[in-house]
Amino acid sequence: MARRSSLARLAREVRADIGAARERDPSALGVGSVEMVAGWPGIQALLAHRVAHALHVRGVPVLPRAIAYAARALTGIEIHHAARIGERLFIDHGAGVVIGETATIGDGVTLYQGVTLGGTGFETGKRHPTVQDNVTIGSGAKLLGPIEIGHGAKIGANSVVVRDVPPNSTVVGVPGHPVRIDGRRVEGPDTDWIHLPDPVADAMRALSARVAELERMVTELGGTPPAVDPENVLPLRPVRGRNPAGG
Ligand SMILES: CC(C)(COP(=O)(O)OP(=O)(O)OC[C@H]1O[C@@H](n2cnc3c(N)ncnc32)[C@H](O)[C@@H]1OP(=O)(O)O)[C@@H](O)C(=O)NCCC(=O)NCCS
């Protein structure tokens, strides 16, 4: 009886995982469930994890680790068999995702490739993040330590997060810092973590100004006009918005 209810639960969780991938992956439009299980590494890794975790909870030795190891070899996604994962997790692309032993993930979470839910060193006990419901974690983001990621938060690609994240916030950068909370820009002194001081850019900007001034003086003294039109020179860095260099 208990075995039948565990199987039913497993089947329900896997169905929900496939539904989550279909909902959140535009490329899954019109793709059947069998094809998704065969072709989506995130779904395969989760399926393997759900089986490995159920065996682990029942005290089965060796097999849970072997399943996690095989899933990692197949998908490039490493989920420790003891990690606790809620329903409707979607792991997009997947390669390089690492989810540590004491990590806890709520419902409706989305992870992109290269996400690490890891520890900060050689601690024991609870040492991996707790991610609440409906969190999105961008590609390459590293979340380290027993931190709490509040529900609905978004973690920017390539951020390194080592402190708790408030619910419904957007955190970006290294170290990760909130730039939006409840959709509003975070205000106050020292809150602009995106446009950090850049001494090299500042030095180059000062040199450019001096060269422009020298060119103007040479032109005034009867020399040739500058080859580069100063009007067409891109600013090194705007005060806000996108970097013109695309970085
Ligand atoms: C963070 C993210 C989720 C956007 O969240 P959002 O709440 O809509 O935030 P916004 O787009 O309004 O960005 C807020 C600010 O953070 C900056 N920002 C956004 N993502 C950033 C990142 N990864 N690193 C650094 N800064 C970032 C924006 O430029 C913006 O700056 P501004 O205040 O000067 O305008 C998104 O940028 C992101 O990183 N998504 C991950 C997607 C991904 O990994 N895709 C892989 C597909 S293969």
The ligand as an SDF file (V2000), in Angstrom:
LIG
                    3D

 48 50  0  0  0  0  0  0  0  0999 V2000
   18.0080   39.5540  -13.2760 C   0  0  0  0  0  0  0  0  0  0  0  0
   17.0010   39.2540  -14.3970 C   0  0  0  0  0  0  0  0  0  0  0  0
   16.1730   38.0430  -14.0070 C   0  0  0  0  0  0  0  0  0  0  0  0
   16.1040   40.4480  -14.6560 C   0  0  0  0  0  0  0  0  0  0  0  0
   15.3050   40.7520  -13.5240 O   0  0  0  0  0  0  0  0  0  0  0  0
   14.3410   42.0490  -13.4500 P   0  0  0  0  0  0  0  0  0  0  0  0
   13.7660   42.0980  -12.0680 O   0  0  0  0  0  0  0  0  0  0  0  0
   13.4100   42.0350  -14.6070 O   0  0  0  0  0  0  0  0  0  0  0  0
   15.4030   43.2010  -13.5150 O   0  0  0  0  0  0  0  0  0  0  0  0
   15.7230   44.2890  -14.6720 P   0  0  0  0  0  0  0  0  0  0  0  0
   15.8320   43.6460  -16.0110 O   0  0  0  0  0  0  0  0  0  0  0  0
   14.7680   45.4320  -14.4710 O   0  0  0  0  0  0  0  0  0  0  0  0
   17.1890   44.7180  -14.2170 O   0  0  0  0  0  0  0  0  0  0  0  0
   17.4400   45.4470  -13.0290 C   0  0  0  0  0  0  0  0  0  0  0  0
   18.8140   46.0690  -13.1500 C   0  0  0  0  0  0  0  0  0  0  0  0
   19.7790   44.9990  -13.0360 O   0  0  0  0  0  0  0  0  0  0  0  0
   20.6330   44.9750  -14.1790 C   0  0  0  0  0  0  0  0  0  0  0  0
   20.8610   43.5620  -14.4730 N   0  0  0  0  0  0  0  0  0  0  0  0
   19.9620   42.6500  -14.8980 C   0  0  0  0  0  0  0  0  0  0  0  0
   20.5250   41.4290  -14.9780 N   0  0  0  0  0  0  0  0  0  0  0  0
   21.8230   41.5810  -14.5880 C   0  0  0  0  0  0  0  0  0  0  0  0
   22.9040   40.6740  -14.4400 C   0  0  0  0  0  0  0  0  0  0  0  0
   22.7700   39.3590  -14.7220 N   0  0  0  0  0  0  0  0  0  0  0  0
   24.0970   41.1480  -13.9910 N   0  0  0  0  0  0  0  0  0  0  0  0
   24.2500   42.4740  -13.7000 C   0  0  0  0  0  0  0  0  0  0  0  0
   23.2330   43.3940  -13.8180 N   0  0  0  0  0  0  0  0  0  0  0  0
   22.0480   42.9450  -14.2530 C   0  0  0  0  0  0  0  0  0  0  0  0
   19.8380   45.6780  -15.2840 C   0  0  0  0  0  0  0  0  0  0  0  0
   20.6850   46.2360  -16.2580 O   0  0  0  0  0  0  0  0  0  0  0  0
   19.0670   46.7300  -14.5090 C   0  0  0  0  0  0  0  0  0  0  0  0
   19.9360   47.8400  -14.2980 O   0  0  0  0  0  0  0  0  0  0  0  0
   19.3650   49.3930  -14.1920 P   0  0  0  0  0  0  0  0  0  0  0  0
   18.7590   49.4700  -12.8130 O   0  0  0  0  0  0  0  0  0  0  0  0
   20.5800   50.2250  -14.3500 O   0  0  0  0  0  0  0  0  0  0  0  0
   18.3680   49.5310  -15.2760 O   0  0  0  0  0  0  0  0  0  0  0  0
   17.7210   38.9750  -15.7520 C   0  0  0  0  0  0  0  0  0  0  0  0
   18.4690   40.1040  -16.1420 O   0  0  0  0  0  0  0  0  0  0  0  0
   18.6290   37.7510  -15.7030 C   0  0  0  0  0  0  0  0  0  0  0  0
   19.8050   37.7920  -15.3760 O   0  0  0  0  0  0  0  0  0  0  0  0
   18.0070   36.6120  -16.0900 N   0  0  0  0  0  0  0  0  0  0  0  0
   18.6700   35.3490  -16.2090 C   0  0  0  0  0  0  0  0  0  0  0  0
   18.3280   34.7730  -17.5670 C   0  0  0  0  0  0  0  0  0  0  0  0
   19.2520   33.6610  -17.9780 C   0  0  0  0  0  0  0  0  0  0  0  0
   20.0930   33.1790  -17.2460 O   0  0  0  0  0  0  0  0  0  0  0  0
   19.0560   33.2190  -19.1830 N   0  0  0  0  0  0  0  0  0  0  0  0
   19.8040   32.1420  -19.7380 C   0  0  0  0  0  0  0  0  0  0  0  0
   19.0540   31.6670  -20.9370 C   0  0  0  0  0  0  0  0  0  0  0  0
   20.0040   30.4630  -21.8090 S   0  0  0  0  0  0  0  0  0  0  0  0
  1  2  1  0
  2  3  1  0
  2  4  1  0
  2 36  1  0
  4  5  1  0
  5  6  1  0
  6  7  2  0
  6  8  1  0
  6  9  1  0
  9 10  1  0
 10 11  2  0
 10 12  1  0
 10 13  1  0
 13 14  1  0
 14 15  1  0
 15 16  1  0
 15 30  1  0
 16 17  1  0
 17 18  1  0
 17 28  1  0
 18 19  1  0
 18 27  1  0
 19 20  2  0
 20 21  1  0
 21 22  1  0
 21 27  2  0
 22 23  1  0
 22 24  2  0
 24 25  1  0
 25 26  2  0
 26 27  1  0
 28 29  1  0
 28 30  1  0
 30 31  1  0
 31 32  1  0
 32 33  2  0
 32 34  1  0
 32 35  1  0
 36 37  1  0
 36 38  1  0
 38 39  2  0
 38 40  1  0
 40 41  1  0
 41 42  1  0
 42 43  1  0
 43 44  2  0
 43 45  1  0
 45 46  1  0
 46 47  1  0
 47 48  1  0
M  END
$$$$
